[in-house]
Amino acid sequence: MPAKSATASSASQQKLTPKGAQTRDRIVVAAAELMFAQGVGGTTLEQVRDAAGVSSSQIYHYFADKDALIRAVIAYQRETVVGGQERMIAQLDTIEGLSAWRDFLVAHQRQLGCRGGCPLGSLGSELAETHPVARTDVAAAFLRWESGIQSGLQAMADSGRLREGADPARLATTALAALQGALLLTQMQRDTTPLEVALDTVIDHIASLTAAPAAGAKLMRRRGARRT
């Protein structure tokens, strides 16, 4: 998933020179990589300083404290994880589009060796009970993700491809919840099977709600035959 500018992700930060923006980005990216690998609690500002190749004074020039840096990391991961998928999410208005998204997510986990889980999910689970503001930031990122999925499903409903009574909002919540739970199991088991099963089941269910469920089921069988 392509990384977006960490500078652009923070609407509230002060106006920076191009060099300052690059330095700030470097700090945020280094912090994001460390926090993804070893958790927020296991990451110190000194480690971030060394990984980014900056001084402590430079870190404090851009971030008042570690909490401010954590919020910048959440914003960075929001743009990387959710923003990086939005072009694909915009095509979730067909079963084929949903299947392509599923294949992308599975392939990405294989590239990572099933390590780390979801960057946003990992941040949220670690911070939810101790950092209320950070929890709100992560919740907003998940809402953006869910809303993107819902938009595709709503387009299916508006075009008549989803049967009357199918609820795009509930289906989107189901899809994202299944994805997050499956990513945790995939991380624990170091195996993409939970992710494949969860997403296939959700897509099969959506296919069963289309105007031509038999065609959707046939597509699911073809995709299942490709699994390794």
VEXBABA-150290 format. One record per residue: residue number from 1; y, x, z of N, C-alpha, C in turn; residue in one letter. Coordinates in Angstrom, 2 decimals, padded with zeros to 5 digits. Each point is the difference from the previous one (the first is absolute). Layout:
% residues N
NODE; resi; n_north; n_east; n_up; ca_north; ca_east; ca_up; c_north; c_east; c_up; resn
NODE; NUM; Y; X; Z; Y; X; Z; Y; X; Z; A
...
% end
This chain:
% residues 228
NODE; resi; n_north; n_east; n_up; ca_north; ca_east; ca_up; c_north; c_east; c_up; resn
NODE; 1; -001.19; 000.85; 000.00; 001.19; -000.85; 000.00; 001.23; 000.88; 000.00; M
NODE; 2; 000.89; -000.13; -000.94; 001.14; 000.90; -000.12; 000.94; -000.11; 001.17; P
NODE; 3; 000.47; 001.15; 000.47; 000.94; 000.01; 001.12; 001.40; -000.31; -000.49; A
NODE; 4; 000.68; -000.86; 000.75; 001.39; -000.29; -000.29; 000.89; 000.87; 000.86; K
NODE; 5; 001.27; 000.08; -000.32; 000.93; 000.83; 000.76; 000.12; -000.49; 001.43; S
NODE; 6; -000.24; 000.90; 000.96; 000.17; -000.37; 001.40; 001.45; -000.28; 000.30; A
NODE; 7; 000.91; 000.65; -000.71; 001.42; -000.25; 000.22; 000.35; -001.41; -000.42; T
NODE; 8; -000.46; -000.41; -001.16; 000.33; -001.33; -000.51; -000.58; -001.10; 000.87; A
NODE; 9; -001.08; 000.32; 000.75; -000.66; -001.03; 000.78; 000.76; -000.42; 001.23; S
NODE; 10; 001.00; 000.76; 000.42; 000.75; -000.34; 001.21; 001.40; -000.43; -000.37; S
NODE; 11; 000.21; -001.33; 000.01; 001.27; -000.53; -000.45; 001.11; 000.28; 000.99; A
NODE; 12; -000.36; 000.28; 001.26; 001.02; 000.12; 001.03; 000.49; 001.43; 000.21; S
NODE; 13; -000.62; 000.99; -000.65; 000.38; 001.38; 000.27; 001.36; 000.34; -000.61; Q
NODE; 14; 000.59; 001.05; 000.53; 001.31; 000.42; -000.46; -000.08; 000.54; -001.43; Q
NODE; 15; 001.15; 000.05; -000.66; 000.07; 000.55; -001.35; -000.30; 001.49; 000.06; K
NODE; 16; -000.95; 000.44; -000.82; -000.42; 001.39; 000.01; 000.31; 000.67; -001.32; L
NODE; 17; 000.23; 001.30; 000.06; 000.10; 000.78; -001.23; -001.39; 000.07; -000.63; T
NODE; 18; -000.09; 000.32; -001.29; -001.34; 000.15; -000.61; -000.87; 000.99; 000.75; P
NODE; 19; 000.57; 001.12; 000.44; -000.79; 000.98; 000.75; -000.43; -000.56; 001.34; K
NODE; 20; 000.91; -000.73; 000.66; -000.34; -000.61; 001.28; -001.10; -001.04; -000.16; G
NODE; 21; 000.08; -000.79; -001.07; -001.02; -001.01; -000.25; -001.37; 000.64; -000.23; A
NODE; 22; -000.01; 001.12; -000.72; -001.26; 000.70; -000.25; -000.58; 000.54; 001.30; Q
NODE; 23; 000.85; 000.54; 000.86; -000.47; 000.51; 001.28; -000.56; -001.11; 000.86; T
NODE; 24; 000.71; -001.12; 000.06; -000.47; -001.14; 000.78; -001.33; -000.51; -000.55; R
NODE; 25; -000.10; -000.11; -001.31; -001.25; -000.43; -000.62; -001.15; 000.92; 000.40; D
NODE; 26; 000.26; 001.30; -000.03; -001.04; 000.98; 000.31; -000.49; -000.18; 001.44; R
NODE; 27; 000.92; -000.27; 000.90; -000.37; -000.23; 001.40; -000.86; -001.25; 000.13; I
NODE; 28; 000.43; -001.08; -000.66; -000.73; -001.27; 000.11; -001.40; 000.13; -000.62; V
NODE; 29; -000.11; 000.63; -001.14; -001.31; 000.15; -000.64; -000.93; 000.85; 000.87; V
NODE; 30; 000.53; 001.08; 000.55; -000.82; 000.84; 000.88; -000.46; -000.78; 001.22; A
NODE; 31; 000.91; -000.78; 000.59; -000.36; -000.81; 001.17; -001.04; -001.06; -000.38; A
NODE; 32; 000.17; -000.63; -001.15; -000.95; -001.02; -000.44; -001.39; 000.58; -000.19; A
NODE; 33; -000.09; 001.16; -000.60; -001.30; 000.63; -000.23; -000.66; 000.38; 001.32; E
NODE; 34; 000.78; 000.54; 000.93; -000.56; 000.37; 001.30; -000.43; -001.23; 000.78; L
NODE; 35; 000.82; -001.04; 000.01; -000.34; -001.21; 000.76; -001.19; -000.72; -000.60; M
NODE; 36; -000.16; 000.06; -001.32; -001.16; -000.59; -000.64; -001.27; 000.76; 000.38; F
NODE; 37; 000.12; 001.32; 000.10; -001.18; 000.84; 000.27; -000.37; 000.02; 001.48; A
NODE; 38; 001.00; -000.01; 000.89; -000.30; 000.22; 001.42; 000.64; -001.01; 000.93; Q
NODE; 39; 000.61; -001.04; -000.55; 000.59; -001.04; 000.82; 001.42; 000.31; 000.44; G
NODE; 40; 000.71; -001.04; 000.39; 001.38; 000.18; 000.46; 000.02; 000.78; 001.31; V
NODE; 41; -000.87; -000.39; 000.93; -000.02; 000.67; 001.30; -000.40; 001.46; -000.10; G
NODE; 42; -000.80; 000.34; -001.00; -000.45; 001.38; -000.15; 000.94; 000.86; -000.82; G
NODE; 43; 001.11; -000.56; -000.43; 000.95; 000.73; -000.84; 001.27; 000.30; 000.80; T
NODE; 44; 000.37; 001.25; 000.07; 001.21; 000.41; 000.70; 001.11; 000.33; -001.00; T
NODE; 45; 001.22; -000.04; 000.48; 001.13; 000.37; -000.86; -000.09; 001.46; -000.40; L
NODE; 46; -000.58; 000.83; 000.85; -000.16; 001.41; -000.35; -000.97; 000.15; -001.18; E
NODE; 47; -001.07; -000.81; -000.02; -000.92; 000.05; -001.13; 000.68; -000.47; -001.28; Q
NODE; 48; 000.80; -001.04; 000.12; 000.74; -000.50; -001.17; 000.96; 001.07; -000.50; V
NODE; 49; 000.69; 000.63; 000.92; 000.94; 001.07; -000.36; -000.70; 001.08; -000.81; R
NODE; 50; -001.15; 000.45; 000.50; -000.71; 001.08; -000.68; -000.55; -000.45; -001.36; D
NODE; 51; -000.54; -001.22; -000.04; -000.57; -000.50; -001.26; 001.07; -000.21; -001.06; A
NODE; 52; 001.19; -000.42; 000.43; 001.09; -000.26; -000.95; 000.77; 001.26; -000.35; A
NODE; 53; -000.19; 001.06; 000.78; 000.73; 001.24; -000.25; 001.48; -000.13; 000.30; G
NODE; 54; 000.33; -000.70; 001.09; 001.39; -000.18; 000.39; 000.17; 000.46; 001.44; V
NODE; 55; 001.21; -000.06; 000.49; 000.28; 000.36; 001.39; 000.02; -001.26; 000.87; S
NODE; 56; -000.12; 000.19; 001.29; 000.09; -001.14; 000.91; 001.35; -000.69; -000.11; S
NODE; 57; 001.05; 000.79; -000.18; 001.34; -000.60; -000.10; 000.11; -000.88; -001.24; S
NODE; 58; -000.71; 000.36; -001.08; 000.03; -000.84; -001.20; -000.70; -001.33; 000.26; Q
NODE; 59; -001.11; 000.04; 000.73; -000.68; -001.26; 000.32; 000.94; -000.90; 000.79; I
NODE; 60; 000.66; 000.55; 001.02; 000.88; -000.82; 000.83; 001.30; -000.38; -000.71; Y
NODE; 61; 000.31; 000.69; -001.06; 001.16; -000.40; -000.80; -000.27; -001.32; -000.70; H
NODE; 62; -001.26; -000.19; -000.45; -000.34; -001.21; -000.75; -000.63; -001.09; 000.87; Y
NODE; 63; -000.58; 000.37; 001.12; -000.71; -000.95; 000.85; 000.38; 000.23; 001.45; F
NODE; 64; 000.44; -001.06; 000.66; 000.44; 000.14; 001.39; -001.14; 000.40; 000.92; A
NODE; 65; -001.20; -000.48; -000.30; -001.16; 000.29; 000.84; -001.26; -000.29; -000.80; D
NODE; 66; -001.15; 000.14; 000.66; -001.27; -000.23; -000.70; -000.14; -001.45; -000.42; K
NODE; 67; 000.52; -000.94; 000.80; -000.09; -001.42; -000.37; 000.70; -000.27; -001.33; D
NODE; 68; 001.15; 000.65; -000.20; 000.72; -000.18; -001.27; -000.82; 000.56; -001.16; A
NODE; 69; -000.66; 001.11; 000.24; -000.85; 000.59; -001.04; -001.20; -000.91; -000.28; L
NODE; 70; -000.57; -000.58; 001.03; -001.13; -000.92; -000.19; 000.41; -001.16; -000.89; I
NODE; 71; 001.18; -000.57; 000.23; 000.46; -001.11; -000.82; 000.20; 000.43; -001.46; R
NODE; 72; 000.46; 001.23; -000.18; 000.16; 000.52; -001.36; -001.36; 000.17; -000.68; A
NODE; 73; -000.99; 000.42; 000.77; -001.36; 000.14; -000.55; -000.55; -001.37; -000.39; V
NODE; 74; 000.23; -001.00; 000.83; -000.46; -001.36; -000.34; 000.65; -000.45; -001.31; I
NODE; 75; 001.30; 000.23; -000.13; 000.70; -000.38; -001.23; -000.57; 000.75; -001.20; A
NODE; 76; -000.29; 001.26; 000.19; -000.59; 000.81; -001.08; -001.38; -000.55; -000.40; Y
NODE; 77; -000.83; -000.29; 000.99; -001.33; -000.52; -000.31; 000.08; -001.39; -000.61; Q
NODE; 78; 000.99; -000.79; 000.41; 000.19; -001.32; -000.62; 000.26; 000.16; -001.49; R
NODE; 79; 000.88; 000.92; -000.36; 000.33; 000.19; -001.41; -001.14; 000.65; -000.76; E
NODE; 80; -000.76; 000.87; 000.66; -001.11; 000.67; -000.66; -001.20; -000.93; -000.17; T
NODE; 81; -000.40; -000.66; 001.08; -001.20; -000.83; -000.03; 000.27; -001.33; -000.70; V
NODE; 82; 001.01; -000.73; 000.46; 000.28; -001.32; -000.56; 000.78; 000.13; -001.30; V
NODE; 83; 001.08; 000.76; 000.04; 000.80; 000.18; -001.21; -000.79; 000.62; -001.13; G
NODE; 84; -000.90; 000.93; 000.35; -000.81; 000.66; -001.01; -001.00; -000.92; -000.66; G
NODE; 85; -000.31; -001.14; 000.62; -000.95; -000.95; -000.56; 000.67; -001.20; -000.67; Q
NODE; 86; 001.30; -000.11; 000.12; 000.64; -001.27; -000.40; -000.13; -000.31; -001.48; E
NODE; 87; -000.03; 001.02; -000.84; -000.20; -000.29; -001.43; -001.37; -000.62; -000.23; R
NODE; 88; -001.01; 000.52; 000.71; -001.34; -000.55; -000.12; -000.09; -001.36; 000.67; M
NODE; 89; 000.65; -000.15; 001.17; -000.02; -001.27; 000.71; 000.64; -001.11; -000.84; I
NODE; 90; 000.98; 000.38; -000.81; 000.65; -000.99; -000.85; -000.96; -000.60; -001.02; A
NODE; 91; -001.15; 000.64; -000.20; -000.99; -000.49; -000.95; -001.19; -000.69; 000.68; Q
NODE; 92; 000.18; -000.37; 001.27; -001.09; -000.69; 000.71; -000.02; -001.49; -000.30; L
NODE; 93; 000.44; -000.36; -001.21; 000.01; -001.41; -000.40; -001.21; -000.36; -000.86; D
NODE; 94; -000.96; 000.92; -000.08; -001.25; -000.27; -000.70; -001.14; 000.63; 000.80; T
NODE; 95; -001.22; -000.46; -000.23; -001.15; 000.61; 000.65; -000.15; 001.44; -000.47; I
NODE; 96; 000.30; 000.23; -001.28; -000.07; 001.38; -000.51; 000.99; 000.91; 000.72; E
NODE; 97; 001.20; -000.53; 000.27; 001.00; 000.79; 000.73; -000.44; 000.28; 001.42; G
NODE; 98; -000.58; -000.98; 000.66; -000.52; 000.19; 001.35; -001.12; 001.04; 000.00; L
NODE; 99; -000.84; -000.04; -001.01; -001.11; 000.95; -000.08; 000.50; 001.42; -000.24; S
NODE; 100; 001.05; 000.13; -000.83; 000.58; 001.32; -000.24; 000.60; 000.57; 001.28; A
NODE; 101; 000.66; -000.87; 000.79; 000.56; 000.42; 001.28; -001.11; 000.45; 000.94; W
NODE; 102; -001.06; -000.77; 000.04; -001.16; 000.35; 000.84; -000.55; 001.37; -000.40; R
NODE; 103; -000.17; 000.22; -001.30; -000.55; 001.27; -000.46; 000.92; 001.16; 000.35; D
NODE; 104; 001.31; -000.22; -000.09; 000.98; 001.04; 000.36; -000.13; 000.36; 001.48; F
NODE; 105; -000.08; -001.00; 000.86; -000.09; 000.25; 001.44; -001.28; 000.75; 000.36; L
NODE; 106; -001.11; -000.38; -000.61; -001.27; 000.67; 000.27; 000.06; 001.45; -000.49; V
NODE; 107; 000.52; 000.20; -001.21; 000.09; 001.36; -000.54; 000.90; 000.88; 000.86; A
NODE; 108; 001.09; -000.58; 000.51; 000.91; 000.77; 000.84; -000.69; 000.45; 001.28; H
NODE; 109; -000.79; -000.89; 000.61; -000.72; 000.40; 001.21; -001.03; 001.07; -000.29; Q
NODE; 110; -000.63; -000.08; -001.15; -000.96; 001.06; -000.37; 000.70; 001.33; -000.16; R
NODE; 111; 001.19; -000.01; -000.59; 000.77; 001.24; -000.15; 000.34; 000.60; 001.36; Q
NODE; 112; 000.27; -000.85; 000.98; 000.35; 000.46; 001.35; -001.24; 000.36; 000.83; L
NODE; 113; -001.18; -000.21; -000.55; -001.20; 000.22; 000.78; -000.14; -001.01; 001.13; G
NODE; 114; 000.61; -001.17; -000.19; -000.03; -001.09; 001.00; 000.61; 000.45; 001.32; C
NODE; 115; 000.96; 000.89; -000.04; 000.64; 000.51; 001.21; 001.40; -000.58; 000.15; R
NODE; 116; 000.38; -000.29; 001.23; 001.37; -000.40; 000.30; 000.26; -001.49; 000.05; G
NODE; 117; -000.82; -000.79; -000.68; 000.25; -001.43; -000.04; 001.27; -000.33; -000.75; G
NODE; 118; 000.64; -001.10; 000.38; 001.27; -000.39; -000.60; 001.13; 000.66; 000.76; C
NODE; 119; 000.90; 000.72; -000.66; 001.11; 000.65; 000.72; 000.83; -000.98; 000.82; P
NODE; 120; 000.26; -001.18; -000.55; 000.77; -000.99; 000.75; -000.83; -000.59; 001.13; L
NODE; 121; -001.26; -000.29; -000.27; -000.86; -000.55; 001.04; -000.18; 000.96; 001.16; G
NODE; 122; -000.16; 001.28; -000.33; -000.17; 001.01; 001.06; 001.25; 000.10; 000.86; S
NODE; 123; 001.16; 000.00; -000.65; 001.25; 000.04; 000.76; 000.13; -001.25; 000.88; L
NODE; 124; -000.29; -001.14; -000.57; 000.14; -001.24; 000.75; -000.90; -000.07; 001.21; G
NODE; 125; -001.27; 000.39; -000.18; -000.95; -000.09; 001.11; 000.37; 000.95; 001.12; S
NODE; 126; 000.60; 001.13; -000.33; 000.37; 000.97; 001.03; 001.30; -000.38; 000.71; E
NODE; 127; 000.91; -000.65; -000.71; 001.34; -000.22; 000.53; 000.25; -001.42; 000.51; L
NODE; 128; -000.86; -000.94; -000.34; 000.31; -001.42; 000.25; 000.31; -000.31; 001.45; A
NODE; 129; -000.71; 000.60; 000.93; 000.17; -000.36; 001.41; 000.97; 000.91; 000.74; E
NODE; 130; 000.48; 001.05; -000.65; 000.87; 000.95; 000.70; 001.38; 000.15; -000.63; T
NODE; 131; 000.14; -000.39; -001.27; 001.27; 000.14; -000.71; 000.34; -001.34; -000.67; H
NODE; 132; 000.65; -000.91; 000.70; 000.26; -001.34; -000.57; 000.76; 000.03; -001.31; P
NODE; 133; 000.98; 000.88; -000.11; 000.79; 000.05; -001.24; -000.86; 000.50; -001.15; V
NODE; 134; -000.80; 001.03; 000.26; -000.89; 000.51; -001.03; -001.02; -001.06; -000.41; A
NODE; 135; -000.50; -000.77; 000.98; -000.94; -001.07; -000.32; 000.64; -001.00; -000.97; R
NODE; 136; 001.26; -000.31; 000.25; 000.71; -000.93; -000.88; 000.15; 000.58; -001.40; T
NODE; 137; 000.26; 001.29; -000.09; 000.12; 000.66; -001.31; -001.31; -000.08; -000.78; D
NODE; 138; -001.11; 000.28; 000.70; -001.31; -000.05; -000.67; -000.33; -001.44; -000.40; V
NODE; 139; 000.31; -000.94; 000.88; -000.25; -001.41; -000.31; 000.75; -000.43; -001.25; A
NODE; 140; 001.24; 000.46; -000.13; 000.80; -000.34; -001.19; -000.62; 000.60; -001.26; A
NODE; 141; -000.55; 001.21; 000.12; -000.65; 000.62; -001.15; -001.23; -000.80; -000.42; A
NODE; 142; -000.78; -000.44; 000.99; -001.17; -000.82; -000.32; 000.41; -001.34; -000.61; F
NODE; 143; 001.09; -000.57; 000.48; 000.47; -001.26; -000.58; 000.39; 000.18; -001.46; L
NODE; 144; 000.64; 001.12; -000.31; 000.35; 000.29; -001.41; -001.27; 000.11; -000.84; R
NODE; 145; -001.02; 000.66; 000.53; -001.27; 000.16; -000.70; -000.64; -001.37; -000.24; W
NODE; 146; -000.07; -000.80; 001.07; -000.60; -001.32; -000.09; 000.77; -000.90; -000.96; E
NODE; 147; 001.33; 000.09; 000.03; 000.83; -000.82; -000.89; -000.25; 000.35; -001.45; S
NODE; 148; -000.21; 001.29; -000.28; -000.31; 000.42; -001.37; -001.31; -000.60; -000.49; G
NODE; 149; -001.02; 000.05; 000.87; -001.29; -000.60; -000.36; 000.17; -001.50; -000.22; I
NODE; 150; 000.75; -000.64; 000.90; 000.20; -001.45; -000.11; 000.71; -000.36; -001.30; Q
NODE; 151; 000.94; 000.82; -000.43; 000.73; -000.31; -001.23; -000.93; -000.08; -001.20; S
NODE; 152; -000.95; 000.94; -000.07; -000.96; -000.04; -001.09; -000.87; -001.24; 000.05; G
NODE; 153; -000.48; -000.33; 001.19; -000.84; -001.18; 000.15; 000.79; -001.28; -000.25; L
NODE; 154; 001.28; 000.01; 000.40; 000.84; -001.17; -000.27; 000.19; -000.19; -001.50; Q
NODE; 155; 000.12; 001.11; -000.73; 000.11; -000.10; -001.46; -001.26; -000.62; -000.60; A
NODE; 156; -001.16; 000.35; 000.57; -001.25; -000.62; -000.46; 000.03; -001.51; 000.25; M
NODE; 157; 000.51; -000.37; 001.17; 000.06; -001.43; 000.33; 000.99; -000.73; -000.90; A
NODE; 158; 001.16; 000.61; -000.21; 001.04; -000.64; -000.81; -000.43; -000.21; -001.44; D
NODE; 159; -000.86; 000.90; -000.49; -000.46; -000.12; -001.38; -001.23; -000.89; -000.14; S
NODE; 160; -000.46; -000.50; 001.13; -001.16; -000.88; -000.04; -001.32; 000.72; 000.02; G
NODE; 161; 000.03; 001.32; 000.20; -001.26; 000.74; 000.02; -000.71; -000.08; 001.35; R
NODE; 162; 000.75; -000.33; 001.05; -000.63; -000.29; 001.29; -000.07; -001.52; 000.16; L
NODE; 163; -001.12; -000.47; 000.49; -000.17; -001.44; 000.16; 000.97; -000.55; 001.04; R
NODE; 164; 000.35; -001.24; -000.16; 000.88; -000.66; 000.96; -000.62; 000.04; 001.39; E
NODE; 165; 000.81; 000.33; 000.98; -000.49; 000.10; 001.37; -000.21; 001.43; 000.44; G
NODE; 166; -000.14; 000.92; -000.95; -000.10; 001.42; 000.36; 001.36; 000.45; 000.54; A
NODE; 167; 000.01; 000.74; 001.09; 001.23; 000.38; 000.69; 000.26; 001.49; -000.20; D
NODE; 168; 000.92; 000.38; -000.90; 000.27; 001.42; -000.25; 000.39; 000.77; 001.25; P
NODE; 169; 000.75; -000.62; 000.91; 000.43; 000.70; 001.21; -001.20; 000.36; 000.87; A
NODE; 170; -000.90; -000.95; 000.21; -001.18; 000.27; 000.82; -000.93; 000.99; -000.69; R
NODE; 171; -000.13; -000.10; -001.31; -000.84; 000.96; -000.73; 000.57; 001.41; 000.09; L
NODE; 172; 001.32; 000.13; -000.06; 000.63; 001.32; 000.11; -000.22; 000.59; 001.38; A
NODE; 173; 000.15; -000.82; 001.04; -000.26; 000.48; 001.36; -001.44; 000.44; 000.14; T
NODE; 174; -000.91; -000.78; -000.56; -001.42; 000.34; 000.05; -000.27; 001.33; -000.70; T
NODE; 175; 000.60; 000.18; -001.18; -000.23; 001.22; -000.77; 000.50; 001.22; 000.75; A
NODE; 176; 001.19; -000.08; 000.57; 000.55; 001.16; 000.71; -000.77; 000.27; 001.29; L
NODE; 177; -000.38; -001.05; 000.72; -000.77; 000.19; 001.22; -001.36; 000.62; -000.31; A
NODE; 178; -000.65; -000.47; -001.06; -001.29; 000.57; -000.40; 000.16; 001.47; -000.39; A
NODE; 179; 001.08; 000.30; -000.72; 000.25; 001.37; -000.42; 000.18; 000.91; 001.20; L
NODE; 180; 000.83; -000.42; 000.97; 000.28; 000.85; 001.16; -001.25; 000.22; 000.85; Q
NODE; 181; -000.75; -001.06; 000.25; -001.22; 000.16; 000.77; -001.01; 000.88; -000.72; G
NODE; 182; -000.11; -000.18; -001.30; -000.95; 000.79; -000.78; 000.40; 001.47; -000.05; A
NODE; 183; 001.31; 000.28; -000.06; 000.44; 001.39; 000.00; -000.37; 000.70; 001.30; L
NODE; 184; 000.07; -000.73; 001.12; -000.41; 000.59; 001.28; -001.49; 000.30; 000.00; L
NODE; 185; -000.82; -000.94; -000.46; -001.44; 000.24; -000.07; -000.33; 001.14; -000.96; L
NODE; 186; 000.71; 000.04; -001.12; -000.22; 001.08; -000.96; 000.32; 001.35; 000.63; T
NODE; 187; 001.08; 000.05; 000.77; 000.36; 001.24; 000.69; -001.06; 000.39; 001.03; Q
NODE; 188; -000.48; -000.96; 000.77; -000.99; 000.29; 001.04; -001.33; 000.44; -000.60; M
NODE; 189; -000.40; -000.64; -001.09; -001.31; 000.26; -000.59; 000.02; 001.09; -001.07; Q
NODE; 190; 001.23; 000.41; -000.40; 000.15; 000.96; -001.11; -000.77; -000.49; -001.23; R
NODE; 191; 000.18; -001.27; -000.31; -000.74; -000.65; -001.07; 000.85; -001.16; -000.51; D
NODE; 192; 000.16; -000.13; -001.30; 000.83; -001.07; -000.56; -000.69; -001.35; -000.07; T
NODE; 193; -001.28; -000.07; 000.40; -000.72; -001.27; -000.12; 000.71; -001.15; 000.72; T
NODE; 194; 000.48; 000.17; 001.25; 000.69; -001.13; 000.65; 001.21; -000.48; -000.80; P
NODE; 195; 000.74; 000.93; -000.58; 001.17; -000.36; -000.79; -000.42; -000.76; -001.25; L
NODE; 196; -001.03; 000.48; -000.68; -000.48; -000.68; -001.21; -000.48; -001.41; 000.32; E
NODE; 197; -000.78; -000.13; 001.06; -000.57; -001.30; 000.35; 001.11; -000.98; 000.38; V
NODE; 198; 000.95; 000.45; 000.83; 001.08; -000.89; 000.44; 000.84; -000.48; -001.17; A
NODE; 199; 000.42; 000.93; -000.87; 000.85; -000.39; -001.12; -000.77; -000.83; -001.02; L
NODE; 200; -001.26; 000.35; -000.25; -000.80; -000.80; -000.93; -000.16; -001.43; 000.51; D
NODE; 201; -000.19; -000.15; 001.30; -000.18; -001.33; 000.57; 001.27; -000.83; -000.12; T
NODE; 202; 001.14; 000.63; 000.26; 001.28; -000.71; -000.14; 000.23; -000.40; -001.45; V
NODE; 203; -000.26; 000.92; -000.92; 000.25; -000.30; -001.41; -000.99; -001.07; -000.50; I
NODE; 204; -001.25; 000.08; 000.46; -000.96; -001.04; -000.35; 000.49; -001.37; 000.46; D
NODE; 205; 000.56; -000.03; 001.21; 000.50; -001.28; 000.53; 001.16; -000.51; -000.85; H
NODE; 206; 000.91; 000.89; -000.34; 001.13; -000.42; -000.84; -000.51; -000.47; -001.36; I
NODE; 207; -000.97; 000.74; -000.55; -000.56; -000.40; -001.30; -000.63; -001.39; 000.08; A
NODE; 208; -000.59; -000.33; 001.16; -000.62; -001.32; 000.15; 001.03; -001.11; 000.04; S
NODE; 209; 001.26; 000.35; 000.23; 001.08; -000.98; 000.05; 000.76; -000.12; -001.31; L
NODE; 210; -000.40; 000.78; -000.99; 000.68; -000.09; -001.28; -000.51; -001.18; -000.79; T
NODE; 211; 000.73; -000.31; -001.07; -000.38; -001.12; -000.85; -001.30; 000.27; -000.73; A
NODE; 212; -000.38; 001.30; -000.12; -001.25; 000.35; -000.67; -000.78; 000.95; 000.89; A
NODE; 213; -000.55; -000.47; 001.13; -000.66; 000.87; 000.96; -001.19; 000.74; -000.56; P
NODE; 214; -000.68; -000.59; -000.99; -001.17; 000.68; -000.56; 000.39; 001.30; -000.66; A
NODE; 215; 001.15; -000.01; -000.71; 000.46; 001.23; -000.64; 000.33; 001.05; 001.04; A
NODE; 216; 000.62; -000.42; 001.11; 000.32; 000.94; 001.06; -001.25; 000.60; 000.60; G
NODE; 217; -001.02; -000.84; 000.23; -001.24; 000.50; 000.58; -000.66; 001.01; -000.93; A
NODE; 218; 000.06; -000.27; -001.31; -000.58; 000.94; -000.96; 000.70; 001.34; 000.08; K
NODE; 219; 001.33; 000.00; 000.14; 000.76; 001.23; 000.12; -000.41; 000.74; 001.26; L
NODE; 220; -000.20; -000.72; 001.10; -000.40; 000.63; 001.25; -001.36; 000.67; -000.14; M
NODE; 221; -000.93; -000.62; -000.71; -001.31; 000.61; -000.18; 000.11; 001.29; -000.79; R
NODE; 222; 000.86; 000.01; -001.02; 000.19; 001.22; -000.78; 000.58; 001.11; 000.87; R
NODE; 223; 000.98; -000.38; 000.86; 000.60; 001.02; 000.85; -001.00; 000.51; 001.02; R
NODE; 224; -000.82; -000.91; 000.56; -000.99; 000.42; 000.97; -001.01; 000.97; -000.60; G
NODE; 225; -000.30; -000.16; -001.26; -000.96; 000.88; -000.66; 000.54; 001.40; -000.17; A
NODE; 226; 001.34; 000.16; 000.07; 000.60; 001.32; -000.19; -000.01; 000.80; 001.29; R
NODE; 227; -000.23; -000.63; 001.14; 000.13; 000.68; 001.28; -001.05; 001.09; 000.13; R
NODE; 228; 000.39; 001.04; 000.73; -000.94; 001.09; 000.27; -000.22; 000.09; 001.48; T
% end
